Amino acid sequence: MSKKARILVADDEPKIRMFIRANLEARGYEVILAQDGIEASEAAERVLPDVIVLDVNMPGMDGIEACRRIREWADIPIIMLSVRGDEKDKVKALDEGADDYVTKPFSVEELLARIRVALRRATGPVVALPVFVAGDLEVDLSKRAVKRRGQLMKLTQTEYGLLAYLVANAGKALTHRDLLRNVWGPEYGEEKEVVRVFIGQLRRKIEDDPANPRFIVTEPRLGYRFVKAD
């Protein structure tokens, strides 16, 4: 790669930090390490990494709190590391602004794939109409800007990617698998709870009544459809 992508890795287990760093550096990435959430949030502000990998369970400030603090000022892709079975932690992390999670124990190839997806999502263009208007919602796909009633809205990269794919396929019922593979990447397909969390976040931002959405409607047992409301 012409310019090394910079990856910040935060985990309180030294062996895991060293394992991840060795494998990432072997693939040409620049790696910055942190051992807890405080170090991670400080390092993120100092070095502005391209992707952040945060362990959920760390002493002092945990990964979820670090994610929340980073998300207050930055739109850097964040991948959480979570112990198998901690579904509540995963959902909470996504609610706080994480883009993805990898379950421990994990293979290095899985983590590398998720990092590649995050990097593509951060830099890759969306191919669709330049400006999409539905009621008082405006999505400028060329500028990656979303406005509601003329006011610019703050979306994370993943929230924007999901909304852009929905509006580019307005009127079409999209399955969870379709959304996962086209927004998160081909490595995804079964993580339905990820889609549900991000749909909920989008509804809270663009709908007048998130419980009774007019733009992003649920297709029972299938997925979601974007309705171009008048």
N, C-alpha and C positions, 0 to 999 in steps of 0.2 A: 504494500500500500504506500502511496506517495507521501501521505501525511499520517503519522501514527495516530490512531484513535486513542484517546486517553480514558482509561477506565478506573474509577474509584471503587475499591472493594473494602467493605467494612464487615468484620466478623471478629468475635472475641476469642475464637479458637485459632492459635498460631498455626497449627498444622493445616487448617483449611485455608487460611490466608496465604501461606506459602505455596500450597498446592495450586490454588487459583492463579496466583501471580506467575508461577513457573509455566503453567500452561498458556496463559494469555501472552506472556512475553515471548514464548516460543512461536506464537502465531503473529508476532509483530506489533502487539499492542503495548502502549505505555501504561504502566500500572502504578497507582497510588494506593497505599494501604492505610487503614484506620482500624482501631481495635474496639471502638464503641461509637455510639451515636453522636456524642459530643465532638469527637475527633472527625467523624464523617461530615457533620454539618459545617464545621470550620474548614475542612479541606475542600469541600465542595465550593465554598465561597472563594477560597484562595486560588484554586487551580482550574475551576470551571471545566470539569470533566465532560466527556461526550456521553458517557453512560455511568450510572451509579448502581452498584450491587450492594444491597444492605441485608444483613441478617436480621430477622425479626427479634430474636431473643438475645439481647446484649445487656450487660450490667450498666448501671447509671442511666443513661438515656438509651432506650431501646430503638430498634430500627423503625418502628411505626412513628414514633415521635420525631425522629430525625427526618423521616420522609415528610411529615407534616411541615416541619420547619423549612426544609429545603423548598418544598412546593409553594411556600408563601412568596418566594422571590424568583424562583427559577423553574423553567419548563424542561429540565434535563430528564431524559428517560431514566426511570428508576425500576430496577428489578429486585424483588424481595426474595430472600432465602428463608424458607419456612419448613419446620419439621412436619413430616407426614401426619395427617390427621388433624392439624390445627386449622380447621376450616374457618373458624371465627377470626383468627388472626389474619388469614389470607383476605377475607372480605373486608376486615377493618383496614388493612393496609391499602387495598384498592380504593376504599372510601376516602382515605387520607391523601390519595394522589399517586399511588404506585401504578406503574404501567403493566407490570407482569410479576409473576412469582415462579420460583423453581423450588420443588419439594426436595428436602434432604431425606435420605442420601441421593445425590444426583450424579449423573455422568458428566464429565467435562465436555463431551460433545453436545449434550443438551444445553448446558450453560452457554457454550460458544454460539449455538444456534439462536438462542434467545437474545444474546448480545448483538448478533448480526441483524436480527429482526429489528431491534431497538434502534440501531444505527441507520438502517434503511428507512424506518418510519420517521426518524428525525430529519433526514435529508432528501428523501424521495419525493418527487412531484406527484400530485394527484391529477389524473387525466380525466377531465370532465368539463362541463360548461363553465366559462369564466365566472359568471355570477348567477346564483340561484336565489329566487325570491319566492317565499311562501308566506302570505299574510304579512305580518310585521317582522318576519325573520328574513335576514339577508346573509347568504353565505358566498363570499368572494373567494372562489377556489384558486384564482391566480395569485391573490395576496395572502391566502390562508387566513382570512379575517371573517369573523362572524359578528353580525350586529342584530340587536333586538330593539325595535322602535328607535333606530338610529344610534343606539348606544353600543359601543364596542364591548364585546364580551370576552372574558378571559377563560380560555379552554386549555387543558393540557394537550400535548401532542396526540395522545391516544384518543381523548375525547373528540378532538378535531378530526382525526382520521376516521373515526367511527361515524361522525355526523356527515363528513364529506362522502363517505361510501353510501350512506343511507340516502342522501339527497341526490346523488348521481344515479341511484336506482329508485327514485321516487315512484310510488304506486306499485312497486313489486314486493311481494312477500319474500323476505330473506330469512333463511334458516340460521340457527345458531352456528352451525358448521360453516356456512357460507361467510358469515360475518367474521368468525374467528380466522379463517384461512385468508380472507382478503384484507382484513385490517391488522391482525396480529401476525399472520404469516402462515406458510404451508405446514409448519411444524405443529400447528394447533388444530383442534377439531372437537375435542370433548369437554373443554373447560367452560361449560355453560354458565357457571356462576360468575365468571369474569364478564361475560356479555351482560348479564343481568345487572351487575353492579354499575357498569359504565352506562348502560341505558338509563338506570335510575339517576345517575349523576347528570346526564344530559337533560333529562326531563326536568330536573330541579332548576336547571339553568335557562331552558328555552320555553318551557310550558308555563302558562298562567296557573294551571291546576295540575301538578304532576300526577295526582291520583286519577285524573280523568284527562289524559293527554289528547290533544287534537293533532299534533304533528307525528309523534312516534307512537304508533299503536301496536298492541300485542296481538300476534297471531297465535291463538292457543295451540299448544303442543308443537308449534313449528318454529316461531321466531318473532320477527318484527317487520313492520311496514311503515315507510314514511309517507304520510298523506299530505299532499300539497294543498293545505287549507286556503281558502279565499281570505 
